[in-house]
Amino acid sequence: MKLAGPLRAAIRRVSAPYAILILMVAVLAVLPAVSHYSVTATNVYDVLQNFASLGLVALALGTTMIAGEFDLSVTSMYLLGAMVAVLTGAPSPVAGVLLALAVALGVGLIQGGVIAGLRLNSMPVTLGGYLILLGTTYILGHNQTVTYANYSVGLRLDQPILSIFSIRSFVSIGIFAVAALVMAYTRVGRDIHAIGGDRRASRIAGVRVARVVIGVFVASALMTALAGALLGYSLSTASPTIAVNQLTFAATAALLGGVSLAGGRGSPLGIAAGVLTLSIIQELLGILGAASYVQSLVTGGVLVAVASVQGLPAALARMRSLTAWRRPAAPPSSTAADA
């Protein structure tokens, strides 16, 4: 009986991302029935294209958060991946992507190695990495937007499949599926959750924390660089412009998907639900013709709401413990006093 309360809370926490996603899908579906706005397959295609562009960034950031870390360098790695692929992928797009992934592998090994080897907080390290990678992107692009001449590559990547999918969206969906299997059914996934929940206890239990942390940052860099490279081909351009919106979107999607700021909790499927929810919100605002600043207001409001809801159970628990501490002790019974 004592486990009923915590069990119900865990079920609500796990199911919340999917419940919110179902709600947003329902809003998108009934919009034509309650207004003069229309929703077509093109709108669904746009949602999945946004998932393809930013889903892997959210998965990268969310995975580091599950491990109790925070990779601030995902935005500049995203830009650098696109820049490397566009600059080197003219003879062979595949070679451009592979080179971008090779750079990402080096970045992940260095950042993860510094954080794990010296046991440093990941935020200042990855903030430094963010600035270094951003500066490198500016240098490679000579401080300007670089174009990719082979437009057919982008057209092929974004060509609609079954009206709503594309090669880019299939790539993202496939990587999310692999990540979900790894996190749910392998020791690596269990170790990532363990070190995010209690790193000291994980070390005592024999988890190779340093290796797991390095692996998490390598995976984060690889996923982000791949998403950036494919988007660079899709847009036929690469730019060193600061990508703050990507970090905001990724963090909001991860939190909305059930990833805990404290680490140790979250899943790729939940992150996918968060990405799709935000993508649908953005598409709805686009259908309604809302101004661009409204999107920022809504995204910021969602982020604050999600963070508040995540912290509410802990706040209520502290209030209950404080109330119990202040409650006066019950007076002794008359029977005890007579004895």
N, C-alpha and C positions, 0 to 999 in steps of 0.2 A: 504493500500500500504506500509506503514511503517513496517508492520509485515512481508513483503515478504522476506526481507533479513534474519532476524533472523530465520524465519520458514525454509527457504532453508538450512541454516547452521545447524539447529537442525536435519533436515531430513538426511543431509549428515553425521552428527555425529552418528546418530542411525544406519544408513545403512552401514557405513564403515566396521564394523567387519564382516558382512555377505558377503559384496562384496569381501573382502580379502580372506575369506574362500572359496568362489566360485572360485576365481582365482586359489587358491592352489589346489583345487579338480580338476580343469581343467588341471593344469600342471601335476598332478599325472595321470590323465586319458590319456593324449596325449603322455606321455613320451615313451611308447612302440612304438608309430607310428613314432617318430622322432629320435629314438636311438635304439641301440641293447639291451637296458635294458627292462626287463619284469616286469609287475605289476600284482600281483595275489591277490586272496582273503586273502592270508596270510598277505600281506602288509596292507590291510584294517583292518584285525584282530589286527595287531601290533599297528596301530594307535589308535584303540579303547581300547586296553590294556593300552597304555600310558595314554589315557583319564581316564581310571579307576584308574590308579596309582596316577596321579597328578591332575586330574580334581577337586576333592574335596578340595585339598589344595588351588588351585587357587580360588575356590568358597569361601572358608573360608576367605582367605586374601582379596579378592575382596569385600566381604560383609562388612568387617570392614572398607575398604577404602570408600565405598559408604556412610557409617555412619560418615565419617570424621576422622577415626582412622586408625591405622596400627598395625597389630598383627605380630610382629617379632618372636613370640614364636611358630609359626605354624610348623617350621622345627623340633624343638626338641619335640613338641607334637606328631608329625608324628612318630618319632623314639620311643618315650615312649609308644605310643599306640601299636606299633608292639612288643616291648619288653614285655609289660604286657600281651598281648594276647598269645605270644609264651610261656612265662613262666607258665602261669596259664591255658592254653587251652588244655592241653594234655587229661584230662578226658572228657572235653566237649568244642569243639571249640566255641560254642555259648556263654558259660559261660565266656570264655576268652575275647571274644569281648565285652560282657556286662560289665566285670570288667574294661576293657580299657575305655569304655564309662563313667563308674562311676568316674574313675580318671579324665577324661577330664571334666566332669561336675564340679568337685571340682575346677579344675584349672581355668575354665572359670568363675565360680562364684567369685573366689578370685581376679583374674586379673580385671574382669569387675567391681567388687565392689570397688576395690582400685581406679581405674581410674574414675569411676562415682562418688563415694562417696567423694573423695578428689579433684575431678576435675583436675586431673593430665594429662599431655601429655602421650599418650599411648606408644610412642616409647621407652622412658627409662624404663617404667614399664614392657613392654613385652620383652625388651632386658634382663632385670633382670630375667624375667620368663623363657626366652630362656636358660640362663645359668643354672638356678636352675633345669629345666627339663632335660637339657642335662647331668648335673652332676648326677641326679637321675637315668637316663638311664645307665650311666656308672656303678653306684653302683649296680643296679639290675642285670646287665649283668656281673659283676665282671671284667669290663674293657675288655671284649672280646665278640666275636660273639657267640650267643646262637642258637642252632639248635632246630627244631621242628620235633619230631619223626614221627608224623602222616602225612606222605607225601600224603596220599589219599585226605586230605582236600584241599591242594593246587591244586592237579590234578582236583578235582571236581570244584573248583572255576574258573579254567582257561580252562576247557574243552570247545572247540568251540561249539557254538550254532548257527545254520544257517550259519556256516563257518566263520562268522566275529564277532559274539558276544560271551560273556561269562557271567557267573553269576556276576563277579566283574564289568564288564562294564554295565550290566543291573542295578545293584545297584546304580552306579554313575549317570546313565541316569535318574533313578527314582528320586533320590534326587535333581538333577538339575530341573526336572519337578515340583516337589513340591515347591522348592525355587522360581521358576519363577511364579507360581500361587500365592504364599504368597506375593511376592514383587509387583505383578501387581494388585492384587484384594483384598488385606486386608489392614486394617488400620495400621498394623505393618509395612508392606512394605512402605506405605506412610510416616509413622513416621521416618523410617530409612533414606529415601531420604531427609526428611525435616530437621532432625538434622544434616545431612551431609552438606546440603546447607546453613543453618543459624541456629545455635544452640540457640542463644539468642531469635530469633523470635519464634522458636519452643517452648521454655519455656513460652513465653508470650501467645502463642496460646493454651497452656494447654497440650502440649505433655509431657509425663512423661519420660524425657530424660534419667534419671538414669536407669530406668527399661529397656529402649530400648538398651542402651549401654551395660548393663550387659547381656541382652539376646543375643546381637550380639556376644559378646566374648564367651558366652556359646556355641552358635551355631558353632562358628569358631573352638573351641576346640573339639567339638563332631565330626564334619565332618572330621577334620584332623586326629583324633585318629582312627576313623573308617577306613579311607583310609590306615593308617599305619598298623592297625591290619590285614586287609584283605591282604595287600601286604606281611606282615610277614608270614601268612599262605601260600600264593602263593609261596614265595621263600623258605619256611620252615626254615627261619633264621630270627634273629633280631640282629641288630648291633647298637652300640652307635656312629658309624662314623658320623661326622658332615655332615649334609645334606644341604650344601649351594646351590647345584644345584636346589633343590626343591623350595627354596625361589626365586631364579632367575627366574625359569620357571613360578612360580605362579604369581609373580609381572608382568612379561612380558605379560603373558596371560591375566591378568586383564586389563592392560593398552591397549593391543591390542583389547580387547573386549569392549572398550569404557568407562571403569571406569576412573573417573577423580581423579587426585592426590589431588585436592582441596575438594573432597567429594561431595555428593549430586547427582551424576550422574553415571549411570551404571545399568546393569541388569544381572541376571543369564544366560539368553540366550546369551547375548553378551559375557560373560565370557566363556561360553561353546564354542562359535565360536572361541574365542582367543585360547583356549586350543587345539581345533581340528586343527587350523591353525599351531600352533607350532609343534604339533604332526606330521602333514603331512610334515612339513619342515624337521623334524628330520628323518622321514622315507625316504624322498627323498634323503637326504644326505647319509643315510645308503645304499640305492639302488645304489647310485653313487660311493659308496666306499670311501667317504670323510673321512679324518682323524678326530679324536675326537676334536682336537683344532679348526677345521673349524666350528663345531657345536657351540662352544663357541663364535667364531667370529660372526657367523650369528645371534645367539640369542642376543648378545650384540648390534649388528648393528640394529636389529629390535627394541630393547628396546630404543635405542637413537633416531631412526627415529620416533617411536610412540610418545615419549615424546616431540620431536621437533614439530611434527604436531599438537599435543594437545595445545602446547603453542603458535603456530603461529597466530591464530586469535587474542589472547590477545595482542601479540606483534604488529600486524598490527593496532589494535585499538589504542594502545598507540602512534604509529607513526603518525596516522591520527590526533589524538588529539593534539600532539605536533606541527604538521605542521599547523593545524588550529590556534593554539595559537600564532605562530610566524608570520602568514600571516598578513600584514598590513591592517588596516581598509580601506574600500573603501572611496574615497573622496566624499564630499557632491555634490549632483547634482546641476546643474546650476539653476534649478528652485527653489530649497531650498535656494540657496545662494541669489538669487534675492529677495526672500520673506523676 
